[in-house]
Amino acid sequence: MGTSGWQYKDWRPPKGGDSSRPYLYPEGLPQRLWLEHFAGVFATVEINNAFYRLPERDTFAQWRERTPEDFCFAVKMSRYLTHIKRLKEPEEPVARFLGRAEALGDKLGPVLLQLPPTLKVDVPALDRTLSLFPREVKVAVEPRHDSWWTDEVRDVLKGHNAALSWADRKGRPVTPLWLTADFGYLRMHEGRAQPWPHYGRASLSAWLDRLPDVPTYVYFNNDPGGAAVTDAIAMAAQARRRGWPVTRTP
């Protein structure tokens, strides 16, 4: 259970203090120490900024050194492959990505391939891309065009033990709930509760009912106003009340 990123300025109180809502980072904590603080209260994070600008290998290595032994980084694939190349000629982009991200060592969790909403189904391109990842690297795929929901796509994902990334928007699934790997992957984009973009308790409970009986990575991407943090805490608490093992949360 974690969030999509950790560097959000409204996750710390404004100068002078503000008790109107809880904050993840204490007042006065320098931004250069946010990762250490985050990794002390959460055990996993999804790195979104790698999508916009792929970090250097040294940056991944530093993240590995700055976090506890049990910490796990899910990493979003560079948009160069998914949005610019649109899965064409994937060999060089995948090799470059892995050559850097593998500096995380055993802290490298799933690699997320989020496809653009304008990219229609291309089974050969998906198959070719997934074949380039070593079997030990977990891969989750988040298509966003309805043409991808076919049995052939499902079979390709299963053949590579790649997870279909389940996604939520406003409390409802926006993807089929296929289980295509020996792990699950869920992204929570936007809830319907107030204040926006929080999730309500009933919505979080409904998602727990849907989760597969395999180890599952859940990341909250509704970061404004600290919603991702409070919702991750709330969902984890519900899961623990069901007797489920959950990684640490604040």
MIKOL-179907 format. One record per residue (C-alpha): x, y negated, z negated; residue number from 1. Coordinates in steps of 0.02 Angstrom, whole numbers. Example, Ala and Ser with C-alpha at 12.3 -4.5 7.8 and 13.67 -1.06 7.14 Angstrom:
% MIKOL-179907
R     px     py     pz resi
R    615    225   -390    1
R    684     53   -357    2
//
This chain:
% MIKOL-179907
R     px     py     pz resi
R      0      0      0    1
R     76   -164     53    2
R     61   -323    155    3
R    114   -380    328    4
R    262   -487    281    5
R    318   -572    122    6
R    370   -749    172    7
R    211   -851    146    8
R    228  -1018     59    9
R     51  -1015    -11   10
R     97   -858   -108   11
R    184   -970   -233   12
R    103  -1108   -337   13
R    124  -1288   -282   14
R    240  -1397   -382   15
R    166  -1442   -548   16
R     75  -1276   -564   17
R    -99  -1221   -515   18
R   -200  -1091   -610   19
R   -347  -1087   -488   20
R   -291   -917   -422   21
R   -150   -793   -452   22
R     12   -809   -355   23
R    135   -674   -309   24
R    290   -782   -331   25
R    322   -878   -492   26
R    348  -1064   -485   27
R    531  -1107   -457   28
R    581   -940   -379   29
R    693   -985   -230   30
R    636   -918    -62   31
R    799   -824    -40   32
R    744   -709   -183   33
R    567   -677   -125   34
R    610   -508    -47   35
R    687   -446   -209   36
R    534   -502   -307   37
R    415   -426   -179   38
R    506   -260   -178   39
R    496   -254   -367   40
R    306   -256   -366   41
R    267   -174   -197   42
R    353    -20   -124   43
R    324    -58     59   44
R    303   -201    182   45
R    263   -217    367   46
R    387   -331    455   47
R    286   -435    577   48
R    417   -561    627   49
R    516   -427    720   50
R    377   -437    849   51
R    420   -619    888   52
R    608   -611    868   53
R    701   -448    842   54
R    820   -470    695   55
R   1003   -428    712   56
R   1065   -262    646   57
R   1153   -353    502   58
R    986   -425    445   59
R    908   -252    436   60
R   1061   -191    341   61
R   1045   -335    217   62
R    860   -296    189   63
R    911   -117    149   64
R   1040   -174     23   65
R    922   -298    -62   66
R    781   -176    -98   67
R    758    -27   -216   68
R    798    150   -160   69
R    613    196   -142   70
R    567     45    -34   71
R    499     70    142   72
R    495    -50    289   73
R    368    -28    428   74
R    430   -128    578   75
R    326   -203    718   76
R    403   -170    888   77
R    469   -320    985   78
R    341   -400   1101   79
R    472   -389   1239   80
R    421   -207   1263   81
R    235   -219   1227   82
R    185   -390   1293   83
R    317   -440   1420   84
R    369   -272   1493   85
R    195   -200   1453   86
R    274    -29   1420   87
R    364    -28   1588   88
R    547     26   1592   89
R    547     55   1404   90
R    720    134   1390   91
R    823    -23   1357   92
R    698   -111   1240   93
R    675     46   1134   94
R    861     80   1125   95
R    897   -100   1074   96
R    761    -97    943   97
R    819     67    867   98
R   1001     14    874   99
R    957   -127    755  100
R    814    -60    649  101
R    904    103    610  102
R   1018     -1    498  103
R    878     17    372  104
R    929    199    355  105
R    806    304    256  106
R    706    146    217  107
R    644    138    396  108
R    460    185    394  109
R    339    183    541  110
R    373     81    696  111
R    214     -8    753  112
R    178    -32    938  113
R     38   -160    948  114
R    -20   -172   1128  115
R    -90   -333   1202  116
R   -280   -343   1219  117
R   -261   -367   1408  118
R   -161   -206   1432  119
R   -274    -70   1501  120
R   -241    114   1478  121
R    -79    180   1552  122
R    -53    357   1491  123
R    112    391   1584  124
R    189    230   1515  125
R    135    273   1338  126
R    201    450   1353  127
R    367    390   1422  128
R    385    260   1284  129
R    345    380   1143  130
R    466    510   1213  131
R    611    389   1181  132
R    589    388    992  133
R    680    522    892  134
R    560    646    813  135
R    610    590    639  136
R    554    411    673  137
R    370    385    637  138
R    276    285    769  139
R    103    207    758  140
R     14    135    910  141
R   -120     -1    904  142
R   -205    -17   1074  143
R   -326   -163   1089  144
R   -418   -129   1252  145
R   -566    -10   1252  146
R   -500     85   1403  147
R   -375    173   1288  148
R   -508    274   1197  149
R   -493    434   1300  150
R   -455    615   1262  151
R   -295    603   1366  152
R   -228    461   1258  153
R   -274    557   1102  154
R   -181    710   1165  155
R    -24    609   1205  156
R    -22    535   1031  157
R    -43    706    953  158
R     93    778   1064  159
R    217    651    997  160
R    151    655    817  161
R    116    469    839  162
R    -22    392    734  163
R   -163    292    807  164
R   -156    134    703  165
R   -329    110    631  166
R   -379    -72    622  167
R   -512   -172    532  168
R   -587   -340    566  169
R   -724   -411    455  170
R   -750   -247    366  171
R   -777   -139    520  172
R   -664    -21    617  173
R   -609    -90    786  174
R   -526     73    836  175
R   -583    254    839  176
R   -540    346    679  177
R   -431    478    763  178
R   -305    572    659  179
R   -163    606    782  180
R    -12    629    667  181
R     38    699    499  182
R     23    524    426  183
R   -105    384    437  184
R    -84    198    471  185
R   -214     64    432  186
R   -204   -124    462  187
R   -328   -240    375  188
R   -341   -399    478  189
R   -487   -501    409  190
R   -622   -475    279  191
R   -796   -549    266  192
R   -794   -597     82  193
R   -770   -771     12  194
R   -654   -859     10  195
R   -601   -813    187  196
R   -515   -696    235  197
R   -538   -586     80  198
R   -616   -413     78  199
R   -758   -368    -39  200
R   -755   -218   -155  201
R   -883   -122    -54  202
R   -781   -143    105  203
R   -622    -81     21  204
R   -715     67    -51  205
R   -787    110    120  206
R   -612    114    193  207
R   -552    229     55  208
R   -694    346    103  209
R   -629    347    282  210
R   -444    377    246  211
R   -377    545    305  212
R   -308    675    187  213
R   -128    638    235  214
R     -1    511    172  215
R    -63    344    238  216
R     17    173    256  217
R   -104     29    223  218
R    -53   -150    261  219
R   -155   -306    232  220
R   -127   -436    367  221
R   -252   -564    298  222
R   -114   -668    220  223
R   -191   -844    203  224
R   -224   -897     24  225
R   -143   -741    -46  226
R   -290   -633     10  227
R   -174   -494     70  228
R    -96   -477   -102  229
R   -256   -479   -204  230
R   -344   -361    -84  231
R   -199   -238    -85  232
R   -204   -239   -275  233
R   -393   -213   -275  234
R   -389    -69   -151  235
R   -247     15   -244  236
R   -343      1   -407  237
R   -495     83   -328  238
R   -387    223   -258  239
R   -307    255   -428  240
R   -479    266   -509  241
R   -513    407   -386  242
R   -358    495   -449  243
R   -256    462   -292  244
R    -68    431   -298  245
R    -29    255   -239  246
R    136    163   -223  247
R    164     20   -343  248
R     67   -142   -333  249
R     75   -299   -442  250
//
